Each structure stands twice: as C-alpha cells, then as structure tokens.
Amino acid sequence: MGAAAAVNGTYYKRSQRRAGQQVDNAEITLEFTHSIYVNHNLFIQPDVQYVINPGTVQGRKNALVLGVRLEFNCNWFTPSRVS
C-alpha cells in the first residue's frame, strides 16, 4: 500500500490563475500492489491506483488506473559448476 500527495506551490497557483486556469491545491494518489510468486522464473504484480483530483484541475473526475508488471527470469547466465 502506498499514498502520495503532490502539492502546488503558491507561485504556480498564482501564475495559473493569472492565465485564467483554475487549479486546486493538491493531487493525491492511493496505490495497492502485491507480488504473486508463480514459480522461480515468474512473478506477477498487479497494481491499482486511485488518483484524487488528477492534475489538480478543478472539475476533473478522479481516475482509476490499473496495471500489471511481469518479471520473468530467463536464467541465461548461471554459474558453471566447478569439479
């Protein structure tokens, strides 16, 4: 599990408002991930992220991001046995 917050600074918010853009203070991301051991050569890691206030743009809907990471070990370079 993880959480992250990206907070806009005062100068950025001021410049965006001068340019006619409305921005909020922060974007918050909540993340849930877990590694699944399939065998000694394969791991699968699903990932779910929920982004609250994406891009700090007012009126933008929250986002659900789904992903998967595959880790495959080819085991090409095994040490040779010494007799």
C-alpha positions in Angstrom: 0.0 0.0 0.0 1.2 3.5 -0.6 0.0 7.1 -0.7 1.5 10.2 -2.3 0.5 13.8 -2.5 1.6 16.4 -5.0 1.0 19.9 -3.7 1.1 23.0 -5.9 3.2 25.9 -4.8 2.0 29.5 -4.3 3.8 30.9 -7.3 2.4 28.2 -9.6 -1.2 28.7 -8.4 -0.8 32.4 -8.8 0.5 32.2 -12.4 -2.1 29.7 -13.4 -4.9 31.9 -12.1 -3.4 34.9 -13.9 -3.5 32.9 -17.1 -7.2 32.1 -16.5 -6.7 28.5 -15.3 -8.3 27.3 -12.2 -6.2 24.8 -10.2 -6.6 23.1 -6.9 -4.0 22.7 -4.1 -3.1 19.0 -4.4 -3.4 15.7 -6.2 -3.5 12.5 -4.0 -2.7 9.0 -5.2 -3.6 5.8 -3.3 -1.8 2.7 -4.5 -2.3 -1.0 -3.8 0.0 -3.6 -5.2 1.2 -7.2 -4.5 3.8 -9.5 -6.0 2.5 -13.0 -6.8 5.1 -15.7 -7.0 4.1 -18.1 -9.8 7.4 -20.1 -9.9 11.1 -19.4 -9.6 11.1 -17.8 -13.1 7.9 -15.7 -13.0 6.4 -13.1 -10.7 3.2 -11.2 -11.5 2.5 -7.8 -9.8 -1.0 -6.3 -10.3 -1.2 -2.6 -9.4 -4.3 -0.5 -8.7 -4.0 3.3 -8.3 -6.8 5.7 -7.4 -5.9 9.4 -8.2 -7.9 12.0 -6.4 -8.0 15.4 -8.2 -5.7 14.4 -11.1 -3.6 17.2 -12.4 -5.1 19.5 -9.8 -7.5 20.6 -12.5 -10.8 21.8 -11.0 -13.8 19.7 -12.2 -11.7 16.8 -13.5 -13.1 13.4 -12.3 -11.0 11.1 -10.1 -9.1 8.4 -12.0 -8.7 4.7 -11.5 -5.5 3.3 -13.0 -5.0 -0.5 -13.5 -1.6 -2.1 -14.4 0.3 -5.3 -14.2 4.1 -5.9 -14.0 5.6 -9.2 -15.2 9.0 -10.2 -14.0 10.5 -13.1 -16.0 13.9 -14.6 -15.1 15.5 -16.2 -18.2 18.3 -17.6 -16.1 20.7 -17.4 -19.0 23.8 -16.8 -17.0 24.0 -19.5 -14.4 27.4 -20.1 -12.9 29.2 -23.1 -14.2 29.9 -26.0 -11.8 33.5 -26.5 -10.7 34.5 -30.1 -10.3 
